[in-house]
Amino acid sequence: MTQLAQPGSSVSPADLRPALTLLTGFAPKATREAADLLTRADPGLITVTHDLTELLATGTVRRIVRDGRGLIEDERITLEHGCINCTVREDLLPALVRLARSRPANDIVLVLPPSMEPETVASACSWCHVDGAPVTDALRIDSVVAVCDPATLLDTLDSDQDLADRRLQAAADDTRSVADVAARQIEYADTVLLWAPGSEPDYEHTRLAVLLQRLNPWARHLVVDMAEPSWLSSRIRRSGRFDPEAPEPYGRGLEGYTVGCHEPEPDCGVVATLYRNRRPFHPERFHRALPTLAGRTLRGRGHLWLAGQPDHIVAWESSGGGVSMGDMGRWLAATPDDEWDESSPERRVNADLHWDADFGDREIQLAFVGLHFAADEVAAVLDACLLTDAELAEGEAAWREYPDPFQGCFESKERNQE
């Protein structure tokens, strides 16, 4: 087994709550194998899995609970609404709390199905109550571990399929793509495993390890090439690596964190580039550039601003040749002073430190990762989308009148109230 990063911080021994490890990934077989390896190291470890095969058709979920000694529960539950969110609220969280209370000496591993994103579970744990008490009174999330199979990783990240194409959608209106979900699982994790037990280290594994590090540079990375239970358990269990206060990957730049790494020279063919600029994008030119940006790279994330909509932050995600953009709220420069306290202290401090006389806290921060693309060419495409000196001189009132293909695309409650 190859270790690619140093261990994270440990948890205070005074915290007696059972530790919950989330195993996520778009490789179910590898994820189950990782869970089995952990229970071999600790037979008292409880493993919880959910089979969502019948969720959409009948609203039924199968929950299986095991430990290293055998089966504990195997139940089918019919939910009022057949979707991932109700699965989490109505079955998963109550089951976790019940297990934590009935077996307080045993930690829990939750093996997530491919279509369930760990952020959904972590968020629900942070605010949901069970039997009138917060979920976090009964247990704590210790680590979020993404398990990646080298045999399928590249095809998954480059897939142009939606979850529905593989009958993995979490609800009837679930339009998420395979590549988006897989990338988010990797980016949200605090620990990333390249799962290759029994394989000899080779160039392809090295290339994929570099790719995973570029996709999630803030995580701990491990290459598992031997099925040795105690080695894996000692590096994953009770690591305390999960940070519930960490910002979303594409919103990290707003709070002063990097949204990615800048490694423009290929390493095993893997290229990563970070693009930053204060000027806004011209909406029409940026719209025309979308296929080029998404087509040349495997993954992109970050935030930006458009000249035609200068009050609002736009989130950016690209993967599998597709693009996802959404509203992230107002820039502080467009927010009344008495509403600044609604933003995090980190964001306010970051804005103060980098305030621009012309644009305030408005800034483009985009990170791209892929194979064999030229970082300078991507930067040139983005530069060509920026407002020119002459367009900047026209002023904000003129920008708002520009033809904007994105107009109405980023609806939110806040925008509807404007």
Buried (B, 14 or more C-beta within 10 A) or exposed (E): BBEBEEEBEEBEEEEEBBBBBBBBBBBBEBBBBBBBBBBBBBEEBBBBBBBBBBBBEEBBBBBBBBBBEEEBEEEEBEBEEBBBEBBBBBBBBBBBBBBBBEBEEBBBBBBBBBBBBBBBBBEBBEEBEBEEEEBBBBBBBBBBBBBBBBBBBBEBBBBEEBBBEEEBBBBEEBEBBBBBBBBBBBBBBBBBBBBBBEBEEEEBBBBBBBBBBBBBBBBBBBBBBEBBBEBBBEBBBBBBBBEEEBBBBBBBBBBBBBBBBEBBEBBBEBBBBBBBBBBBBBBBBBBBBBEEBBEBBBBBBBBBBBBBBBBBBBBBBBBBBBBBBBBBBBBBBBBEEEEEEEBEEBBBEBBEEEEEEEBBBBBBBBBBBBBEBEBEEBBEBBEBBBBEEEBBEBEEEEBEEBEBBBEEEBEEEEBEEE
